[in-house]
Amino acid sequence: MSDRISTPFTNEHFADWCQKMVGQPYWYGTCVYKATSSLLSRKSNQYPSHYGSSRTSRYKQDIANKAVVSDCIGGCKGYAWTGGGQGVLEAIGTDKGISSSYGSNGCPDKGANSMFS
């Protein structure tokens, strides 16, 4: 069993990775990205109702903390697009970037409802 926790794309590895991501901020419309001012600007324009001024100070704190952000289905897609979460945990709180390949590993870019069905 312990080998499976260390092997990307096993159920055990994915569950362990998700548990380690607990506490990272939820940003609507994101897929395991580093929190940046540029990302905040893009998402604010794309989803204005989700990025209201009441949350601005929290988003700025996430940026200052060098957090990794995602929404619910974005966490799943981000895991796949980063080759099984490679480099994601190591990037939290650092200046390290995250290498991601959009749509890779058989994981399409679909919303939560579409992905479920």
Secondary structure, 3 states (H helix, E strand, C coil): CHHHHCCCCCHHHHHHHHHHHCCCCECCCCEEEECCHHHHHHHHHHCCCCCCHHHHHHHHHHHHCCCEEECHHHHHHHHHHCCCCCCHHHHCCCCCCCCCCCCCCCCCCCCHHHHHC
